[in-house]
């Protein structure tokens, strides 16, 4: 993997409607996307990154715990997916409750 270097804690590859891949020094994997009816993809990546950073800034130890990292990436994927269901970037940004509801609904 040519993008990796020893100072990285996390390398992400976003895959749009296919989810994302993650790489750390100790583990790697894929987190699936949520299936939604996309209207406009503007802002989806920004929503994903914002959600991810919001969670990591609160607790950087997430980066060392694969189970918790996968939960955070699932949350970020949910935020990105929800953003595609409305027109425009800012008006389409979801709340934490919206993302949590999508995660719960997809777990049934």
Phi and psi in degrees as a GROMACS rama.xvg file:
@    title "Ramachandran Plot"
@    xaxis  label "Phi"
@    yaxis  label "Psi"
@TYPE xy
-76.7946  -19.0405  UNK-2
-79.5144  -19.6404  UNK-3
-76.4052  140.496  UNK-4
-143.585  160.133  UNK-5
-62.0693  -20.3204  UNK-6
-83.2152  -7.77741  UNK-7
-75.2752  144.24  UNK-8
-101.779  -30.2708  UNK-9
-152.54  133.716  UNK-10
-121.098  126.585  UNK-11
-116.966  142.868  UNK-12
-123.897  114.594  UNK-13
-85.4342  141.748  UNK-14
-122.399  20.4152  UNK-15
59.52  -125.663  UNK-16
-68.9046  -1.10776  UNK-17
-103.702  2.57809  UNK-18
96.9579  -136.057  UNK-19
-154.152  161.024  UNK-20
-115.871  147.392  UNK-21
-131.885  147.953  UNK-22
-138.823  130.665  UNK-23
-129.689  -179.515  UNK-24
-64.1703  -28.7938  UNK-25
-109.466  -16.9423  UNK-26
-157.2  163.542  UNK-27
-152.885  157.745  UNK-28
-179.993  -170.037  UNK-29
-129.156  142.462  UNK-30
-120.75  123.319  UNK-31
-68.2261  154.618  UNK-32
-83.3344  169.788  UNK-33
-95.9872  140.563  UNK-34
-87.9407  114.098  UNK-35
-133.761  165.111  UNK-36
-87.4921  101.973  UNK-37
-76.3794  135.572  UNK-38
-110.978  -39.492  UNK-39
-155.655  121.768  UNK-40
-86.3081  -0.456009  UNK-41
-58.4164  125.012  UNK-42
89.4974  -6.0207  UNK-43
-62.5098  -44.4678  UNK-44
-65.4942  -40.0561  UNK-45
-63.6207  -40.0168  UNK-46
-63.6548  -43.9926  UNK-47
-57.8226  -53.0622  UNK-48
-64.9713  -41.4236  UNK-49
-60.8765  -43.702  UNK-50
-64.2569  -43.249  UNK-51
-61.2568  -49.8445  UNK-52
-64.31  -36.6856  UNK-53
-58.433  -41.9082  UNK-54
-74.6557  -41.8506  UNK-55
-70.0768  -36.4416  UNK-56
-63.8222  -29.3175  UNK-57
-74.1651  -29.8775  UNK-58
-157.786  94.8345  UNK-59
-70.272  -14.1641  UNK-60
-66.3329  -13.6764  UNK-61
-55.3145  -33.967  UNK-62
-66.5438  -16.3758  UNK-63
-102.726  0.237926  UNK-64
-124.437  104.742  UNK-65
-60.4784  -41.276  UNK-66
-60.2584  -46.3174  UNK-67
-68.8139  -38.1572  UNK-68
-61.6591  -42.4902  UNK-69
-62.3611  -38.5658  UNK-70
-63.1104  -42.5838  UNK-71
-66.3347  -41.1064  UNK-72
-67.4233  -33.7391  UNK-73
-64.2226  -41.7554  UNK-74
-62.1415  -45.7269  UNK-75
-62.988  -41.1211  UNK-76
-61.5331  -39.8934  UNK-77
-62.6463  -43.3772  UNK-78
-62.2442  -44.506  UNK-79
-62.343  -43.0224  UNK-80
-63.3266  -46.5979  UNK-81
-60.6246  -38.4322  UNK-82
-59.4779  -30.0298  UNK-83
-77.2216  -8.86001  UNK-84
-87.2136  -2.94779  UNK-85
-134.095  159.334  UNK-86
-77.7882  143.57  UNK-87
87.648  158.575  UNK-88
-85.2344  -60.9029  UNK-89
-65.4842  -46.2409  UNK-90
-63.3847  -20.9002  UNK-91
-91.3338  -7.9924  UNK-92
-62.7022  131.172  UNK-93
-84.8422  161.529  UNK-94
-86.5157  167.825  UNK-95
-61.7081  -37.03  UNK-96
-63.8107  -39.4008  UNK-97
-60.5436  -46.2803  UNK-98
-64.7473  -43.2057  UNK-99
-62.4448  -40.0264  UNK-100
-64.0864  -40.8426  UNK-101
-64.5476  -41.6857  UNK-102
-61.9711  -46.2208  UNK-103
-64.0299  -42.5078  UNK-104
-64.047  -34.4816  UNK-105
-81.076  -12.8742  UNK-106
-85.8005  -8.63283  UNK-107
